[in-house]
Amino acid sequence: MGVFHHYGLTDLITHFHHLQDVIRQSGLFGYTLYILLFIVAALCLIPGSILVIVGGVLFGPVTGTLITLVAATTASALSFMLARWLGRELLLKYVGHTAMFQAIEKGIAHSGVDFLILTRLVPLFPYNIQNYAYGLTAIPFWSFTVISALTTLPGIFIYTLMSHELASEGISWAFIGKLSVAGLALFVLVQAAKAWARHKHVAPAPGHEYADK
């Protein structure tokens, strides 16, 4: 983290206009730079929301969604592999006692990929921290990676589309209408995930009770 901060990468990731200018001025290398920055953000536990918005503004809704999905999936996979490579025993010494890790490990042990799907669709824990935590569990790498990609796709598409619409059209009644539909779609998706989890008897972590239950 200190190395990234020393070279100004963390500041770049968290400053919207500077980030946008740097990627735009990078030409074709901008795609690669975007993915690399997404990986840095994930490894450093920096939320990637600004990057998703920038992707929509610069690349458009379709290309932006695809490049962001590739970036987010690659970042998640690398964080997962890093945790597994560092070794379960070593990391358990430092994070094994935390309530979040214990909840995830218990959920995977009892409900397998069902629990992974729930935590990816419903924000029970910070997304980037999940990547490391799941690397310490027994869940297979490809199950984690494929499910992570599929469950993040709807949110990435909606945020990318809305950021592109806002940048190209500005705030208008049409944009507000689209934003309302997008918000409703995300709400329905989360509620569907909660209902599905209840049907499958997948329990959330203590202290994260469903609001509608």
MDAnalysis code that builds the backbone (N, CA, C; Angstrom):
import MDAnalysis as mda
import numpy as np

u = mda.Universe.empty(639, n_residues=213, atom_resindex=np.repeat(np.arange(213), 3), trajectory=True)
u.add_TopologyAttr("name", ["N", "CA", "C"] * 213)
u.add_TopologyAttr("resid", np.arange(1, 214))
u.add_TopologyAttr("resname", ["MET", "GLY", "VAL", "PHE", "HIS", "HIS", "TYR", "GLY", "LEU", "THR", "ASP", "LEU", "ILE", "THR", "HIS", "PHE", "HIS", "HIS", "LEU", "GLN", "ASP", "VAL", "ILE", "ARG", "GLN", "SER", "GLY", "LEU", "PHE", "GLY", "TYR", "THR", "LEU", "TYR", "ILE", "LEU", "LEU", "PHE", "ILE", "VAL", "ALA", "ALA", "LEU", "CYS", "LEU", "ILE", "PRO", "GLY", "SER", "ILE", "LEU", "VAL", "ILE", "VAL", "GLY", "GLY", "VAL", "LEU", "PHE", "GLY", "PRO", "VAL", "THR", "GLY", "THR", "LEU", "ILE", "THR", "LEU", "VAL", "ALA", "ALA", "THR", "THR", "ALA", "SER", "ALA", "LEU", "SER", "PHE", "MET", "LEU", "ALA", "ARG", "TRP", "LEU", "GLY", "ARG", "GLU", "LEU", "LEU", "LEU", "LYS", "TYR", "VAL", "GLY", "HIS", "THR", "ALA", "MET", "PHE", "GLN", "ALA", "ILE", "GLU", "LYS", "GLY", "ILE", "ALA", "HIS", "SER", "GLY", "VAL", "ASP", "PHE", "LEU", "ILE", "LEU", "THR", "ARG", "LEU", "VAL", "PRO", "LEU", "PHE", "PRO", "TYR", "ASN", "ILE", "GLN", "ASN", "TYR", "ALA", "TYR", "GLY", "LEU", "THR", "ALA", "ILE", "PRO", "PHE", "TRP", "SER", "PHE", "THR", "VAL", "ILE", "SER", "ALA", "LEU", "THR", "THR", "LEU", "PRO", "GLY", "ILE", "PHE", "ILE", "TYR", "THR", "LEU", "MET", "SER", "HIS", "GLU", "LEU", "ALA", "SER", "GLU", "GLY", "ILE", "SER", "TRP", "ALA", "PHE", "ILE", "GLY", "LYS", "LEU", "SER", "VAL", "ALA", "GLY", "LEU", "ALA", "LEU", "PHE", "VAL", "LEU", "VAL", "GLN", "ALA", "ALA", "LYS", "ALA", "TRP", "ALA", "ARG", "HIS", "LYS", "HIS", "VAL", "ALA", "PRO", "ALA", "PRO", "GLY", "HIS", "GLU", "TYR", "ALA", "ASP", "LYS"])
u.atoms.positions = np.array([
    [0.841, -1.207, 0.000],
    [0.000, 0.000, 0.000],
    [0.869, 1.248, 0.000],
    [1.985, 1.219, 0.796],
    [2.871, 2.358, 0.844],
    [3.535, 2.642, -0.488],
    [3.871, 1.572, -1.235],
    [4.486, 1.745, -2.545],
    [3.520, 2.441, -3.491],
    [2.271, 1.989, -3.507],
    [1.261, 2.598, -4.373],
    [1.057, 4.065, -4.008],
    [1.025, 4.352, -2.712],
    [0.811, 5.739, -2.277],
    [2.007, 6.611, -2.667],
    [3.217, 6.041, -2.551],
    [4.428, 6.788, -2.882],
    [4.418, 7.262, -4.333],
    [3.942, 6.424, -5.224],
    [3.916, 6.787, -6.640],
    [2.625, 7.507, -7.049],
    [1.788, 7.832, -6.076],
    [0.601, 8.628, -6.359],
    [-0.562, 7.851, -6.937],
    [-0.498, 6.509, -6.915],
    [-1.560, 5.718, -7.537],
    [-2.852, 5.771, -6.733],
    [-2.742, 5.761, -5.410],
    [-3.964, 5.811, -4.606],
    [-4.661, 7.161, -4.760],
    [-3.884, 8.237, -4.865],
    [-4.485, 9.558, -5.087],
    [-5.165, 9.614, -6.449],
    [-4.544, 8.996, -7.447],
    [-5.124, 8.987, -8.789],
    [-6.464, 8.272, -8.789],
    [-6.531, 7.123, -8.132],
    [-7.749, 6.316, -8.127],
    [-8.906, 7.039, -7.446],
    [-8.602, 7.886, -6.467],
    [-9.663, 8.522, -5.686],
    [-9.995, 9.943, -6.142],
    [-9.412, 10.412, -7.240],
    [-9.718, 11.743, -7.769],
    [-10.305, 11.617, -9.167],
    [-11.601, 11.861, -9.254],
    [-12.370, 11.561, -10.470],
    [-11.827, 12.261, -11.704],
    [-11.692, 13.563, -11.669],
    [-11.319, 14.316, -12.869],
    [-9.881, 14.014, -13.311],
    [-8.989, 13.898, -12.348],
    [-7.604, 13.558, -12.681],
    [-7.534, 12.172, -13.310],
    [-8.233, 11.234, -12.713],
    [-8.278, 9.873, -13.231],
    [-8.830, 9.844, -14.648],
    [-9.906, 10.571, -14.880],
    [-10.530, 10.629, -16.189],
    [-9.560, 11.199, -17.230],
    [-8.865, 12.262, -16.898],
    [-7.921, 12.889, -17.830],
    [-6.764, 11.954, -18.165],
    [-6.221, 11.284, -17.156],
    [-5.075, 10.398, -17.377],
    [-5.449, 9.248, -18.304],
    [-6.600, 8.625, -18.081],
    [-7.018, 7.504, -18.919],
    [-7.326, 7.974, -20.331],
    [-7.995, 9.115, -20.464],
    [-8.335, 9.634, -21.790],
    [-7.075, 9.952, -22.592],
    [-6.072, 10.499, -21.948],
    [-4.843, 10.888, -22.629],
    [-3.913, 9.709, -22.920],
    [-4.267, 8.523, -22.427],
    [-3.407, 7.349, -22.609],
    [-3.686, 6.603, -23.909],
    [-4.691, 7.035, -24.672],
    [-4.999, 6.390, -25.942],
    [-5.413, 4.943, -25.760],
    [-4.889, 4.055, -26.622],
    [-5.236, 2.637, -26.539],
    [-4.743, 2.013, -25.239],
    [-3.666, 2.565, -24.689],
    [-3.150, 2.061, -23.417],
    [-4.117, 2.350, -22.270],
    [-5.091, 3.231, -22.523],
    [-6.052, 3.583, -21.491],
    [-6.831, 2.389, -20.976],
    [-7.143, 1.425, -21.873],
    [-7.865, 0.223, -21.452],
    [-7.026, -0.583, -20.455],
    [-5.746, -0.773, -20.804],
    [-4.857, -1.521, -19.917],
    [-4.650, -0.787, -18.604],
    [-4.463, 0.536, -18.682],
    [-4.281, 1.337, -17.476],
    [-5.499, 1.236, -16.573],
    [-6.670, 1.271, -17.171],
    [-7.921, 1.181, -16.413],
    [-7.976, -0.134, -15.631],
    [-7.639, -1.235, -16.300],
    [-7.661, -2.540, -15.643],
    [-6.621, -2.603, -14.534],
    [-5.427, -2.071, -14.792],
    [-4.370, -2.078, -13.786],
    [-4.770, -1.276, -12.546],
    [-5.401, -0.133, -12.774],
    [-5.844, 0.687, -11.646],
    [-6.928, -0.019, -10.846],
    [-7.809, -0.738, -11.536],
    [-8.852, -1.501, -10.848],
    [-8.217, -2.565, -9.950],
    [-7.167, -3.211, -10.448],
    [-6.469, -4.226, -9.668],
    [-5.810, -3.599, -8.442],
    [-5.152, -2.451, -8.635],
    [-4.524, -1.750, -7.510],
    [-5.561, -1.401, -6.447],
    [-6.715, -0.897, -6.902],
    [-7.777, -0.524, -5.965],
    [-8.232, -1.723, -5.146],
    [-8.435, -2.852, -5.820],
    [-8.907, -4.051, -5.121],
    [-7.864, -4.555, -4.126],
    [-6.607, -4.598, -4.540],
    [-5.551, -5.092, -3.663],
    [-5.361, -4.194, -2.449],
    [-5.579, -2.895, -2.636],
    [-5.407, -1.927, -1.546],
    [-6.701, -1.671, -0.776],
    [-7.742, -2.425, -1.103],
    [-9.044, -2.291, -0.431],
    [-9.654, -0.907, -0.622],
    [-9.419, -0.315, -1.803],
    [-10.014, 0.973, -2.150],
    [-11.274, 0.707, -2.967],
    [-12.427, 1.253, -2.594],
    [-13.651, 1.031, -3.375],
    [-13.455, 1.439, -4.836],
    [-13.960, 0.612, -5.748],
    [-13.774, 0.874, -7.175],
    [-14.918, 1.636, -7.821],
    [-15.775, 2.265, -7.017],
    [-16.958, 2.936, -7.566],
    [-16.584, 4.070, -8.518],
    [-15.540, 4.841, -8.167],
    [-15.113, 5.939, -9.050],
    [-14.651, 5.386, -10.390],
    [-13.944, 4.268, -10.358],
    [-13.469, 3.654, -11.598],
    [-14.630, 3.188, -12.470],
    [-15.664, 2.639, -11.865],
    [-16.837, 2.208, -12.630],
    [-17.481, 3.402, -13.328],
    [-17.616, 4.503, -12.607],
    [-18.211, 5.716, -13.186],
    [-17.350, 6.249, -14.324],
    [-16.036, 6.294, -14.113],
    [-15.129, 6.756, -15.158],
    [-15.214, 5.857, -16.388],
    [-15.346, 4.555, -16.164],
    [-15.476, 3.623, -17.275],
    [-16.703, 3.913, -18.122],
    [-17.804, 4.253, -17.471],
    [-19.021, 4.595, -18.205],
    [-18.874, 5.884, -18.986],
    [-18.244, 6.875, -18.378],
    [-18.069, 8.183, -19.029],
    [-17.144, 8.080, -20.233],
    [-16.035, 7.366, -20.080],
    [-15.021, 7.322, -21.132],
    [-15.292, 6.286, -22.211],
    [-15.809, 5.128, -21.825],
    [-15.912, 4.018, -22.766],
    [-17.327, 3.755, -23.270],
    [-18.324, 4.392, -22.663],
    [-19.699, 4.148, -23.086],
    [-20.317, 2.987, -22.341],
    [-21.640, 2.790, -22.477],
    [-22.328, 1.769, -21.674],
    [-21.945, 0.336, -22.014],
    [-21.722, 0.031, -23.296],
    [-21.422, -1.349, -23.687],
    [-19.954, -1.681, -23.438],
    [-19.056, -0.928, -24.081],
    [-17.622, -1.162, -23.878],
    [-17.238, -0.940, -22.425],
    [-17.835, 0.091, -21.807],
    [-17.547, 0.368, -20.409],
    [-17.930, -0.794, -19.508],
    [-19.085, -1.392, -19.763],
    [-19.521, -2.537, -18.966],
    [-18.569, -3.712, -19.146],
    [-18.199, -3.997, -20.384],
    [-17.330, -5.144, -20.661],
    [-15.947, -4.968, -20.051],
    [-15.345, -3.787, -20.240],
    [-13.993, -3.561, -19.723],
    [-13.997, -3.519, -18.202],
    [-15.059, -2.973, -17.604],
    [-15.148, -2.934, -16.147],
    [-15.370, -4.332, -15.581],
    [-16.175, -5.142, -16.278],
    [-16.399, -6.517, -15.826],
    [-15.099, -7.304, -15.861],
    [-14.328, -7.145, -16.939],
    [-13.022, -7.816, -17.031],
    [-12.106, -7.336, -15.907],
    [-12.080, -6.013, -15.690],
    [-11.205, -5.443, -14.664],
    [-11.596, -5.919, -13.269],
    [-12.890, -5.853, -12.957],
    [-13.359, -6.236, -11.624],
    [-13.156, -7.728, -11.371],
    [-13.420, -8.560, -12.385],
    [-13.251, -10.003, -12.232],
    [-11.781, -10.362, -12.056],
    [-10.910, -9.741, -12.855],
    [-9.474, -9.987, -12.729],
    [-8.970, -9.551, -11.359],
    [-9.417, -8.388, -10.909],
    [-8.997, -7.876, -9.602],
    [-9.447, -8.811, -8.480],
    [-10.686, -9.283, -8.550],
    [-11.202, -10.201, -7.530],
    [-10.411, -11.502, -7.522],
    [-10.138, -12.021, -8.718],
    [-9.412, -13.283, -8.830],
    [-7.996, -13.170, -8.276],
    [-7.324, -12.061, -8.562],
    [-5.959, -11.881, -8.071],
    [-5.926, -11.728, -6.550],
    [-6.895, -10.999, -5.991],
    [-6.969, -10.867, -4.531],
    [-7.201, -12.227, -3.887],
    [-8.100, -12.998, -4.485],
    [-8.412, -14.344, -3.999],
    [-7.159, -15.217, -4.020],
    [-6.435, -15.211, -5.155],
    [-5.244, -16.048, -5.286],
    [-4.130, -15.583, -4.355],
    [-4.019, -14.264, -4.145],
    [-2.998, -13.746, -3.238],
    [-3.238, -14.254, -1.822],
    [-4.508, -14.223, -1.397],
    [-4.832, -14.716, -0.054],
    [-4.505, -16.196, 0.061],
    [-4.822, -16.959, -0.965],
    [-4.562, -18.398, -0.932],
    [-3.065, -18.688, -1.021],
    [-2.345, -17.867, -1.792],
    [-0.901, -18.056, -1.959],
    [-0.154, -17.714, -0.674],
    [-0.586, -16.657, 0.005],
    [0.072, -16.273, 1.251],
    [-0.066, -17.353, 2.315],
    [-1.095, -18.155, 2.172],
    [-1.244, -19.263, 3.091],
    [-2.332, -19.052, 4.115],
    [-3.180, -20.026, 4.238],
    [-4.304, -19.955, 5.159],
    [-3.829, -19.793, 6.600],
    [-2.800, -20.521, 6.972],
    [-2.346, -20.492, 8.361],
    [-1.851, -19.103, 8.754],
    [-1.078, -18.465, 7.854],
    [-0.524, -17.151, 8.162],
    [-1.620, -16.104, 8.296],
    [-2.556, -16.088, 7.328],
    [-3.591, -15.067, 7.347],
    [-4.624, -15.313, 8.447],
    [-4.861, -16.570, 8.761],
    [-5.792, -16.864, 9.849],
    [-5.279, -16.278, 11.172],
    [-3.963, -16.208, 11.298],
    [-3.367, -15.652, 12.501],
    [-3.777, -14.196, 12.701],
    [-3.972, -13.475, 11.574],
    [-4.268, -12.044, 11.648],
    [-5.749, -11.714, 11.480],
    [-6.483, -12.483, 10.660],
    [-7.892, -12.151, 10.405],
    [-8.859, -13.245, 10.826],
    [-8.324, -14.392, 11.242],
    [-9.200, -15.514, 11.578],
    [-10.133, -15.232, 12.740],
    [-9.756, -14.313, 13.597],
    [-10.572, -14.007, 14.769],
    [-11.687, -13.011, 14.477],
    [-11.660, -12.383, 13.302],
    [-12.644, -11.343, 13.001],
    [-14.017, -11.948, 12.754],
    [-15.039, -11.218, 13.127],
    [-16.414, -11.706, 12.976],
    [-16.759, -11.899, 11.500],
    [-16.242, -11.016, 10.638],
    [-16.570, -11.119, 9.221],
    [-16.026, -12.407, 8.626],
    [-14.755, -12.727, 8.910],
    [-14.183, -13.944, 8.347],
    [-14.877, -15.183, 8.896],
    [-15.157, -15.195, 10.185],
    [-15.812, -16.352, 10.781],
    [-17.195, -16.567, 10.182],
    [-17.905, -15.458, 9.908],
    [-19.236, -15.564, 9.302],
    [-19.141, -16.132, 7.885],
    [-18.154, -15.657, 7.110],
    [-17.986, -16.146, 5.741],
    [-17.591, -17.616, 5.736],
    [-16.656, -17.999, 6.579],
    [-16.217, -19.399, 6.598],
    [-17.355, -20.322, 7.033],
    [-18.126, -19.873, 8.021],
    [-19.259, -20.675, 8.468],
    [-20.314, -20.777, 7.366],
    [-20.555, -19.663, 6.673],
    [-21.534, -19.676, 5.596],
    [-21.125, -20.587, 4.463],
    [-19.847, -20.566, 4.077],
    [-19.354, -21.440, 3.011],
    [-19.425, -22.904, 3.438],
    [-19.083, -23.180, 4.693],
    [-19.102, -24.559, 5.192],
    [-20.512, -25.145, 5.171],
    [-21.508, -24.306, 5.469],
    [-22.879, -24.808, 5.562],
    [-23.669, -24.672, 4.260],
    [-23.368, -23.637, 3.481],
    [-24.209, -23.358, 2.316],
    [-23.442, -23.260, 1.002],
    [-22.121, -23.388, 1.031],
    [-21.326, -23.403, -0.183],
    [-21.499, -22.163, -1.042],
    [-21.681, -22.390, -2.356],
    [-21.766, -21.269, -3.291],
    [-23.037, -20.448, -3.079],
    [-24.043, -21.024, -2.435],
    [-25.261, -20.251, -2.165],
    [-24.935, -19.032, -1.303],
    [-24.073, -19.220, -0.329],
    [-23.682, -18.110, 0.543],
    [-22.854, -17.095, -0.223],
    [-22.000, -17.571, -1.128],
    [-21.208, -16.663, -1.961],
    [-22.110, -15.783, -2.813],
    [-23.108, -16.390, -3.431],
    [-24.048, -15.624, -4.256],
    [-24.750, -14.561, -3.420],
    [-25.178, -14.942, -2.218],
    [-25.870, -13.999, -1.341],
    [-24.987, -12.803, -1.006],
    [-23.752, -13.066, -0.601],
    [-22.887, -11.971, -0.169],
    [-22.407, -11.115, -1.334],
    [-22.413, -11.657, -2.548],
    [-22.042, -10.863, -3.714],
    [-23.186, -9.950, -4.155],
    [-24.417, -10.407, -4.000],
    [-25.565, -9.611, -4.424],
    [-26.066, -8.669, -3.336],
    [-25.963, -9.094, -2.100],
    [-26.425, -8.280, -0.972],
    [-25.196, -7.809, -0.199],
    [-25.016, -6.498, -0.017],
    [-23.789, -5.974, 0.605],
    [-23.703, -6.248, 2.101],
    [-23.448, -7.515, 2.459],
    [-23.283, -7.856, 3.866],
    [-21.906, -7.444, 4.372],
    [-20.884, -7.548, 3.492],
    [-19.509, -7.204, 3.845],
    [-18.901, -6.386, 2.710],
    [-17.885, -5.561, 2.999],
    [-17.200, -4.817, 1.934],
    [-16.703, -5.758, 0.840],
    [-16.954, -5.389, -0.418],
    [-16.697, -6.285, -1.544],
    [-15.232, -6.684, -1.651],
    [-14.313, -5.714, -1.576],
    [-12.896, -6.030, -1.761],
    [-12.346, -6.891, -0.627],
    [-12.879, -6.711, 0.579],
    [-12.438, -7.547, 1.695],
    [-12.927, -8.977, 1.496],
    [-14.107, -9.133, 0.894],
    [-14.608, -10.473, 0.597],
    [-13.624, -11.255, -0.261],
    [-12.998, -10.576, -1.229],
    [-12.076, -11.268, -2.132],
    [-10.985, -11.992, -1.355],
    [-10.410, -11.301, -0.373],
    [-9.364, -11.925, 0.447],
    [-9.952, -13.002, 1.352],
    [-11.096, -12.697, 1.958],
    [-11.691, -13.641, 2.906],
    [-12.041, -14.961, 2.241],
    [-12.614, -14.895, 1.033],
    [-12.975, -16.135, 0.346],
    [-11.749, -16.927, -0.081],
    [-10.613, -16.230, -0.290],
    [-9.384, -16.942, -0.615],
    [-8.904, -17.829, 0.516],
    [-9.358, -17.550, 1.726],
    [-8.975, -18.342, 2.889],
    [-9.917, -19.509, 3.139],
    [-11.026, -19.552, 2.428],
    [-11.984, -20.639, 2.603],
    [-11.664, -21.772, 1.634],
    [-12.470, -22.808, 1.682],
    [-12.245, -23.971, 0.827],
    [-12.961, -23.863, -0.515],
    [-13.618, -22.745, -0.797],
    [-14.370, -22.629, -2.048],
    [-13.411, -22.690, -3.244],
    [-13.770, -23.426, -4.312],
    [-12.889, -23.529, -5.486],
    [-12.712, -22.186, -6.181],
    [-11.527, -21.988, -6.760],
    [-11.197, -20.725, -7.421],
    [-12.173, -20.390, -8.530],
    [-12.486, -21.337, -9.408],
    [-13.336, -21.037, -10.563],
    [-14.778, -20.783, -10.155],
    [-15.246, -21.445, -9.116],
    [-16.600, -21.162, -8.619],
    [-16.666, -19.727, -8.128],
    [-15.662, -19.322, -7.367],
    [-15.609, -17.957, -6.861],
    [-15.551, -16.955, -8.004],
    [-14.702, -17.192, -8.988],
    [-14.478, -16.224, -10.062],
    [-15.698, -16.087, -10.963],
    [-16.275, -17.204, -11.374],
    [-17.431, -17.163, -12.276],
    [-18.633, -16.528, -11.590],
    [-18.904, -16.926, -10.349],
    [-20.040, -16.372, -9.615],
    [-19.833, -14.877, -9.355],
    [-18.618, -14.477, -9.035],
    [-18.334, -13.065, -8.810],
    [-18.615, -12.253, -10.065],
    [-18.211, -12.787, -11.226],
    [-18.439, -12.081, -12.486],
    [-19.925, -11.945, -12.779],
    [-20.666, -13.031, -12.626],
    [-22.103, -13.021, -12.952],
    [-22.893, -12.121, -12.012],
    [-22.534, -12.114, -10.735],
    [-23.312, -11.335, -9.766],
    [-22.966, -9.842, -9.802],
    [-21.781, -9.499, -10.283],
    [-21.435, -8.079, -10.377],
    [-21.896, -7.454, -11.686],
    [-22.194, -8.269, -12.685],
    [-22.559, -7.742, -14.004],
    [-23.760, -6.794, -13.978],
    [-24.882, -7.135, -13.318],
    [-26.031, -6.210, -13.331],
    [-25.695, -4.839, -12.748],
    [-25.023, -4.808, -11.613],
    [-24.678, -3.536, -10.985],
    [-23.708, -2.726, -11.826],
    [-22.725, -3.396, -12.405],
    [-21.755, -2.706, -13.263],
    [-22.455, -2.079, -14.455],
    [-23.360, -2.826, -15.075],
    [-24.070, -2.311, -16.253],
    [-24.904, -1.085, -15.897],
    [-25.619, -1.157, -14.787],
    [-26.487, -0.043, -14.401],
    [-25.674, 1.199, -14.069],
    [-24.622, 1.053, -13.273],
    [-23.802, 2.213, -12.915],
    [-23.076, 2.788, -14.125],
    [-22.622, 1.924, -15.013],
    [-21.937, 2.387, -16.221],
    [-22.894, 3.135, -17.132],
    [-24.074, 2.578, -17.312],
    [-25.081, 3.218, -18.157],
    [-25.494, 4.571, -17.601],
    [-25.748, 4.634, -16.302],
    [-26.192, 5.882, -15.699],
    [-25.110, 6.961, -15.742],
    [-23.849, 6.575, -15.520],
    [-22.773, 7.574, -15.578],
    [-22.595, 8.092, -16.998],
    [-22.764, 7.221, -17.986],
    [-22.666, 7.649, -19.383],
    [-23.816, 8.583, -19.749],
    [-25.016, 8.242, -19.306],
    [-26.184, 9.071, -19.588],
    [-26.035, 10.453, -18.944],
    [-25.545, 10.476, -17.715],
    [-25.377, 11.753, -17.014],
    [-24.332, 12.625, -17.700],
    [-23.230, 11.992, -18.142],
    [-22.160, 12.757, -18.786],
    [-22.583, 13.284, -20.146],
    [-23.411, 12.533, -20.872],
    [-23.776, 12.926, -22.237],
    [-25.021, 13.808, -22.292],
    [-25.969, 13.616, -21.370],
    [-27.228, 14.346, -21.420],
    [-27.415, 15.329, -20.270],
    [-26.641, 15.158, -19.192],
    [-26.830, 16.001, -18.019],
    [-28.083, 15.587, -17.259],
    [-28.401, 16.344, -16.232],
    [-29.589, 16.047, -15.429],
    [-30.832, 16.564, -16.148],
    [-31.704, 15.650, -16.466],
    [-32.956, 15.988, -17.138],
    [-34.038, 15.077, -16.590],
    [-35.278, 15.350, -16.979],
    [-36.364, 14.486, -16.524],
    [-36.200, 13.077, -17.070],
    [-35.669, 12.975, -18.294],
    [-35.433, 11.652, -18.883],
    [-34.392, 10.883, -18.065],
    [-33.317, 11.607, -17.671],
    [-32.278, 10.950, -16.867],
    [-32.829, 10.527, -15.511],
    [-33.612, 11.413, -14.882],
    [-34.195, 11.080, -13.579],
    [-35.092, 9.851, -13.693],
    [-35.833, 9.760, -14.790],
    [-36.686, 8.592, -15.012],
    [-35.863, 7.319, -15.156],
    [-34.791, 7.400, -15.950],
    [-33.923, 6.233, -16.134],
    [-33.240, 5.846, -14.823],
    [-32.825, 6.857, -14.064],
    [-32.182, 6.594, -12.785],
    [-33.147, 5.903, -11.821],
    [-34.407, 6.315, -11.849],
    [-35.410, 5.696, -10.985],
    [-35.628, 4.238, -11.362],
    [-35.688, 3.975, -12.672],
    [-35.860, 2.588, -13.148],
    [-34.658, 1.740, -12.754],
    [-33.450, 2.309, -12.907],
    [-32.237, 1.586, -12.542],
    [-32.208, 1.282, -11.044],
    [-32.571, 2.272, -10.234],
    [-32.619, 2.053, -8.795],
    [-33.624, 0.977, -8.420],
    [-34.769, 0.997, -9.083],
    [-35.790, -0.019, -8.823],
    [-35.290, -1.401, -9.219],
    [-34.562, -1.476, -10.341],
    [-34.033, -2.758, -10.803],
    [-33.045, -3.332, -9.785],
    [-32.170, -2.481, -9.252],
    [-31.220, -2.945, -8.241],
    [-31.934, -3.380, -6.969],
    [-32.967, -2.627, -6.595],
    [-33.734, -2.978, -5.396],
    [-34.403, -4.343, -5.566],
    [-35.007, -4.554, -6.720],
    [-35.676, -5.834, -7.000],
    [-34.666, -6.978, -6.980],
    [-33.472, -6.747, -7.553],
    [-32.437, -7.778, -7.581],
    [-32.012, -8.166, -6.172],
    [-31.807, -7.166, -5.318],
    [-31.391, -7.436, -3.940],
    [-32.490, -8.179, -3.179],
    [-33.745, -7.750, -3.359],
    [-34.860, -8.413, -2.680],
    [-35.027, -9.842, -3.157],
    [-34.809, -10.063, -4.461],
    [-34.895, -11.413, -5.014],
    [-33.799, -12.297, -4.419],
    [-32.599, -11.733, -4.251],
    [-31.496, -12.484, -3.658],
    [-31.807, -12.858, -2.215],
    [-32.407, -11.920, -1.475],
    [-32.785, -12.203, -0.087],
    [-33.849, -13.296, -0.018],
    [-34.851, -13.211, -0.888],
    [-35.920, -14.207, -0.899],
    [-35.372, -15.579, -1.266],
    [-34.488, -15.593, -2.265],
    [-33.867, -16.858, -2.685],
    [-33.047, -17.451, -1.551],
    [-32.310, -16.594, -0.802],
    [-31.498, -17.064, 0.319],
    [-32.376, -17.659, 1.419],
    [-33.518, -17.013, 1.677],
    [-34.432, -17.561, 2.681],
    [-34.971, -18.914, 2.229],
    [-35.271, -19.024, 0.934],
    [-35.772, -20.287, 0.387],
    [-34.731, -21.395, 0.522],
    [-33.462, -21.023, 0.348],
    [-32.378, -22.006, 0.436],
    [-31.845, -22.151, 1.859],
    [-32.465, -21.398, 2.797],
    [-32.067, -21.437, 4.212],
    [-30.609, -21.028, 4.376],
    [-30.223, -20.008, 3.643],
    [-28.876, -19.443, 3.778],
    [-28.973, -18.278, 4.741],
    [-28.308, -18.375, 5.874],
    [-28.424, -17.350, 6.908],
    [-27.344, -16.296, 6.733],
    [-27.702, -15.009, 6.852],
    [-26.690, -13.953, 6.832],
    [-25.905, -13.938, 8.124],
    [-24.893, -13.113, 8.164],
    [-24.077, -13.018, 9.371],
    [-24.859, -12.363, 10.488],
    [-24.543, -12.669, 11.730],
    [-25.197, -12.003, 12.856],
    [-25.008, -10.498, 12.746],
    [-26.089, -9.760, 13.029],
    [-26.005, -8.315, 12.959],
    [-26.324, -7.768, 11.589],
    [-26.612, -8.670, 10.626],
    [-26.968, -8.235, 9.274],
    [-28.333, -8.809, 8.902],
    [-29.277, -8.649, 9.759],
    [-30.609, -9.188, 9.520],
    [-31.271, -8.477, 8.335],
    [-32.103, -9.183, 7.616],
    [-32.792, -8.605, 6.475],
    [-33.791, -7.565, 6.966],
    [-33.798, -6.445, 6.282],
    [-34.656, -5.339, 6.681],
    [-36.140, -5.695, 6.514],
    [-36.433, -6.535, 5.540],
    [-37.827, -6.833, 5.262],
    [-38.284, -8.118, 5.915],
    [-37.463, -8.650, 6.778],
    [-37.840, -9.929, 7.392],
    [-38.632, -9.704, 8.660],
])
